[in-house]
Amino acid sequence: MIIRNAKVYTPQHTFAVQDLVIRNGRIVPQAKAEPGEQVIDADGLYALPGLVDIHFHGAVGHDFCDADPEGLQAIADFEASKGVLAICPATMTFSEEILNGIMDVAAAHKNERGADLVGINMEGPYISPKKVGAQNPKYVMAADAGMFRRLNERSGGLIKLVDVAPEEPGNLDFIKECSKEVCISIAHTCTDYDTAKAAFAAGANHMTHLYNAMPGINHREPGPIIAALEDGAMVELITDGVHIHPAVVRFTFNTFGDDHVVLIADSMMACGLPDGAYSLGGQAVTVRGPRATLTEHPDTIAGSATCLYDCMRHAVREMGVPLESAVRAASENPARCIGIEEDYGSLAEGRIGNVILADADLNIRTVIRHGEVLQD
């Protein structure tokens, strides 16, 4: 396949009008068309790398934690249709027994048409009981290296992120022991600045949905956000227009830099469906517009109802984030966080041929998966 005259997002994080050549599913140096090769005229369109979502829970009526093979494929198909071509879905706070079933389904997944399952984000259960958010407090526990390793082996090595509240007893020891095996993210935490600094010194390097389920910034108690800034952590942002004010989104890009921001959807099963009653982690959720909340605790946000592509688009069109920065935060940065940057998140030569063609308003025109048109 040759994509002609697109405004291509380059590895230098700029746009340049040029051709993209994909052969045998990979991006190759520019070349002349071969007989019978598909040629796409993309004049006036952006060519963006397929997005990489490293933190979301479900879509179109399915939750990753349902441990349902057909549901996982439905999620992968939906995400691909929205330009999200590599997925690292998140578990919720559950017991090891329940998580075992989720790992088994992930390990057996054989995707052939949807987004590639490139990892698992273990969001629970090693979190603070005081910052559970929409998680189930029944299953909160101290971080357990043995449990993590058993689950990771069961999944076939798919666990790429583990979320930890470092202030809980024993959790700093877990970070020291496991940070060379998996990306450790500070999450659902009451940690202060000093404990967060200790966590980063122990090997943590990531922050889960920054600003949400953690202490804020205070001039006398700087908290974990300032610690993350000082120690160069990667930080997740949910730019659905519900979780974070646009000014804070701009502030985060400006202070952390667009090489340290990771856009995530944190979407739950209502994504792609109308308003109504749903569930997340076994708890009832009510969705109205882009806002998902626990039905019994309507002040508690329960993930989002927005896919990553729409979060990225919203960041650009409604929040004033430069397109170049938003694309980087939704593709290259998340790929790098979980160690898949040699295959995903970029349109550099050698990468898998995952491409989104979008118009000037960032409406998706065509999705190309592994060098083949997925939708028109």
C-alpha positions in Angstrom: 0.0 0.0 0.0 1.1 3.5 -0.8 -0.6 6.5 0.9 0.0 9.6 -1.3 0.4 13.2 -0.3 -0.7 12.9 3.3 0.3 15.3 6.1 2.3 12.7 7.9 3.1 12.8 11.6 6.8 12.3 11.6 9.2 10.8 14.2 10.3 14.4 14.8 6.8 15.2 16.0 6.0 17.5 13.2 3.8 17.2 10.1 5.3 16.9 6.6 3.5 16.3 3.3 4.9 13.0 2.0 4.0 9.4 1.0 3.8 6.5 3.3 4.7 3.0 2.0 3.5 -0.1 3.8 4.6 -3.6 2.7 4.1 -6.9 4.5 2.4 -5.0 7.3 5.3 -2.7 8.1 6.3 0.9 7.1 9.2 0.9 4.6 11.2 3.6 2.9 9.5 5.5 0.1 9.3 3.6 -3.1 7.5 3.4 -6.4 4.2 1.6 -6.6 4.4 -2.0 -7.6 1.9 -3.6 -10.0 -1.4 -4.2 -8.3 -0.4 -2.3 -5.2 -3.2 -0.3 -3.5 -2.7 3.5 -3.7 -4.6 5.9 -1.5 -4.9 9.5 -2.4 -4.7 11.3 1.0 -4.3 14.8 -0.2 -5.4 17.2 2.5 -5.6 14.5 5.2 -3.5 13.9 8.3 -1.8 10.6 8.6 -1.6 9.8 12.3 -0.1 6.7 13.9 -2.6 4.2 15.3 -3.3 5.2 18.9 -2.2 3.1 21.9 -4.5 3.1 25.0 -2.8 1.7 28.1 -5.6 2.5 30.5 -9.3 1.7 29.8 -11.7 -0.9 31.0 -14.2 -1.7 28.3 -16.6 -0.5 25.6 -19.8 -1.4 23.7 -21.3 -3.2 26.6 -18.3 -5.3 27.5 -15.8 -5.0 30.3 -12.3 -6.5 30.2 -12.9 -7.9 33.6 -15.9 -9.9 32.4 -13.3 -12.5 31.3 -15.4 -13.2 28.2 -13.5 -14.1 25.0 -16.2 -12.7 22.7 -16.5 -9.6 24.8 -12.7 -9.0 24.5 -12.9 -9.4 20.8 -15.8 -6.9 20.6 -13.8 -4.4 22.6 -10.8 -4.9 20.3 -13.0 -4.4 17.2 -14.6 -1.2 18.5 -11.3 0.3 19.6 -9.8 -0.4 16.1 -12.7 1.3 14.5 -11.9 4.4 16.5 -8.2 4.3 15.5 -7.0 2.7 18.7 -4.9 -0.1 17.3 -3.0 -1.3 20.3 -4.7 -1.9 23.7 -3.6 -2.5 27.2 -6.9 -2.8 29.1 -7.0 -2.4 32.9 -8.2 -4.8 35.5 -10.1 -3.6 38.6 -9.6 -4.4 42.3 -10.4 -8.1 42.6 -9.2 -11.2 44.4 -6.5 -13.3 42.8 -9.1 -16.0 42.0 -11.1 -13.5 40.0 -8.1 -12.0 38.3 -6.9 -15.5 37.3 -9.9 -15.9 35.0 -9.2 -12.5 33.4 -5.6 -13.5 32.8 -6.6 -16.8 31.2 -8.8 -15.1 28.7 -6.2 -12.5 27.8 -3.5 -15.2 27.4 -5.8 -17.2 25.0 -6.9 -14.2 23.0 -6.1 -14.6 19.2 -7.0 -11.3 17.6 -7.0 -11.2 13.8 -9.1 -8.1 13.0 -9.3 -5.6 15.9 -6.8 -3.7 18.0 -3.8 -5.8 19.1 -3.8 -6.8 22.8 -0.3 -5.6 23.7 -0.6 -5.7 27.5 -2.6 -5.6 30.7 -2.8 -2.7 33.2 -3.2 -4.1 36.7 -5.0 -1.1 38.3 -5.9 -3.0 41.5 -5.9 -4.3 44.1 -2.7 -2.7 45.6 -4.4 0.7 46.3 -5.4 2.8 49.3 -8.7 1.9 50.9 -9.2 5.6 51.4 -8.9 6.4 47.7 -10.8 3.5 46.0 -12.8 5.7 43.7 -15.0 3.4 41.7 -12.9 0.3 42.7 -14.4 -2.3 45.1 -13.0 -1.8 48.6 -13.8 -5.4 49.5 -10.7 -6.6 47.6 -8.1 -3.9 48.4 -4.9 -5.6 49.7 -1.2 -5.0 50.3 1.0 -5.4 47.2 2.2 -9.0 46.8 5.1 -9.8 44.6 4.3 -13.5 44.5 0.7 -12.8 43.5 1.8 -10.4 40.8 4.3 -13.0 39.4 1.7 -15.8 39.4 -0.8 -13.6 37.5 1.8 -12.4 35.0 2.9 -16.0 34.3 -0.8 -16.9 33.9 -1.3 -14.1 31.4 1.7 -15.1 29.3 3.7 -12.1 30.5 1.1 -9.5 29.4 1.1 -7.4 32.6 2.8 -4.2 31.6 1.7 -1.8 34.4 1.0 -2.4 38.1 -0.7 0.4 40.1 0.4 0.9 43.7 -0.4 3.2 46.6 3.2 3.6 48.1 2.1 4.7 51.5 0.4 1.4 52.4 2.4 -1.1 54.5 4.8 -3.2 52.5 4.1 -1.5 49.2 7.5 0.4 48.9 9.1 -3.0 49.3 7.0 -4.3 46.4 8.1 -1.4 44.2 11.8 -2.1 45.0 11.4 -5.8 44.2 9.3 -5.6 41.1 10.1 -2.3 39.3 12.7 -4.0 37.1 10.0 -6.5 35.9 7.1 -4.2 35.2 6.2 -0.5 35.1 5.1 0.7 38.5 2.5 3.5 38.6 1.5 5.5 41.7 -2.3 5.3 41.9 -5.4 5.6 44.1 -3.2 7.0 46.8 -3.0 9.3 49.8 0.7 9.5 49.6 2.6 12.7 50.6 5.5 14.2 48.8 8.2 12.4 50.7 6.7 9.0 50.3 6.1 9.6 46.6 9.8 10.6 46.2 10.7 7.4 48.0 8.5 5.4 45.6 10.2 7.0 42.5 13.6 6.3 44.1 12.5 2.7 44.5 11.7 2.4 40.8 8.2 3.7 40.2 8.1 5.9 37.1 4.4 6.5 36.2 1.3 8.2 37.6 -2.2 6.9 37.0 -4.9 9.4 35.9 -3.0 12.4 37.3 -5.0 14.6 39.7 -7.7 11.9 40.2 -7.7 9.7 43.3 -4.6 11.4 44.8 -3.8 14.5 46.9 -3.6 17.8 45.0 -0.9 20.4 45.0 -0.5 22.6 48.1 2.2 25.1 48.6 3.1 23.6 52.0 2.2 20.0 51.2 3.3 19.6 47.6 2.1 16.0 47.3 2.8 13.3 44.7 2.2 15.5 41.6 5.2 17.7 42.4 7.2 14.6 43.2 6.3 13.2 39.8 7.3 16.4 38.0 10.7 16.5 39.8 11.5 12.8 39.1 10.4 12.8 35.4 7.5 10.4 35.7 5.2 9.7 32.9 1.7 11.0 33.8 -1.7 9.9 32.5 -4.4 12.4 31.6 -8.1 11.8 30.9 -9.1 14.6 28.5 -12.8 13.7 28.2 -13.9 17.1 29.5 -15.2 15.6 32.7 -12.1 14.5 34.7 -9.9 17.5 34.3 -10.4 21.2 33.6 -9.0 22.4 30.3 -6.7 24.9 32.0 -5.2 22.0 34.1 -4.7 20.0 31.0 -2.8 22.8 29.4 -0.8 23.4 32.6 0.2 19.7 32.6 1.5 19.7 29.0 3.3 23.0 29.7 5.0 21.8 32.9 5.6 18.1 32.4 6.3 18.5 28.6 4.5 16.6 25.8 7.2 13.8 26.1 5.9 12.9 29.6 2.1 13.1 29.1 0.1 10.0 28.3 -3.5 10.4 27.2 -5.8 7.6 28.3 -9.5 7.0 27.9 -10.2 5.2 31.2 -13.4 4.2 29.4 -15.9 1.7 30.8 -18.5 -0.5 29.0 -20.8 2.4 28.2 -18.3 3.8 25.7 -19.9 3.6 22.3 -23.4 3.2 23.7 -26.3 5.5 24.7 -26.9 6.9 28.2 -28.2 4.5 30.7 -27.4 2.0 33.5 -24.1 0.0 33.3 -21.6 -1.5 35.7 -17.8 -1.3 36.5 -16.0 -3.7 38.7 -19.3 -5.1 39.9 -20.7 -1.7 40.9 -23.7 0.0 39.3 -22.8 3.0 37.1 -25.1 5.7 35.6 -24.0 7.3 32.4 -25.4 10.7 31.2 -23.5 12.2 28.2 -19.8 12.0 28.8 -20.2 11.6 32.6 -20.2 8.1 34.2 -20.7 8.0 38.0 -21.4 5.3 40.6 -25.2 5.0 40.9 -25.2 4.9 44.7 -22.5 7.6 45.0 -23.3 10.1 42.1 -20.4 12.3 43.1 -17.9 9.6 42.3 -16.7 9.4 38.7 -16.6 5.9 37.4 -14.2 6.0 34.5 -15.3 7.7 31.2 -17.6 7.0 28.4 -15.2 8.4 25.7 -12.7 6.5 23.6 -9.1 7.6 23.4 -9.4 9.1 19.9 -12.2 11.3 21.0 -10.2 12.3 24.1 -7.3 13.3 21.9 -9.6 15.2 19.5 -11.2 16.9 22.5 -7.8 17.9 23.9 -7.0 19.6 20.6 -10.3 21.2 19.7 -11.7 22.1 23.1 -8.7 22.4 25.4 -6.0 24.2 23.3 -3.5 21.4 23.2 -1.3 21.5 20.0 -2.2 18.6 17.7 1.5 17.5 17.5 1.5 17.2 21.3 -1.8 15.4 21.6 -0.9 12.9 19.0 2.5 12.2 20.7 0.7 11.7 24.0 -1.8 9.3 22.6 0.6 7.1 20.5 4.3 7.3 21.0 4.4 8.0 24.7 2.1 5.2 25.8 3.9 2.8 23.5 7.2 3.7 25.2 5.7 3.4 28.7 5.0 -0.3 28.2 8.0 -1.1 26.0 6.3 -1.7 22.6 7.7 1.4 20.8 9.6 -0.7 18.2 6.3 -1.8 16.8 3.6 0.7 17.7 2.9 4.4 18.3 4.9 5.8 15.4 5.0 6.1 11.6 8.8 5.5 11.5 10.3 3.0 9.2 10.0 -0.6 10.5 6.9 0.1 12.6 3.6 -1.8 12.1 1.5 -0.1 9.4 -1.2 1.2 11.7 -2.4 4.5 10.3 -5.4 6.9 10.9 -6.3 9.2 8.0 -8.2 12.2 9.4 -9.5 15.4 7.9 -8.8 18.9 9.1 -11.5 18.7 11.8 -9.9 15.4 13.0 -12.8 13.3 11.8 -11.6 9.8 11.0 -11.8 9.0 7.3 -9.9 5.7 7.1 -8.3 3.4 9.6 -5.4 1.2 8.3 -4.5 -1.8 10.4 -1.3 -3.8 9.6 -1.3 -2.2 6.2 -4.9 -3.1 5.3 -7.9 -0.7 5.2 -10.1 -1.5 8.2 -12.9 1.0 7.5 -13.8 3.8 5.0 
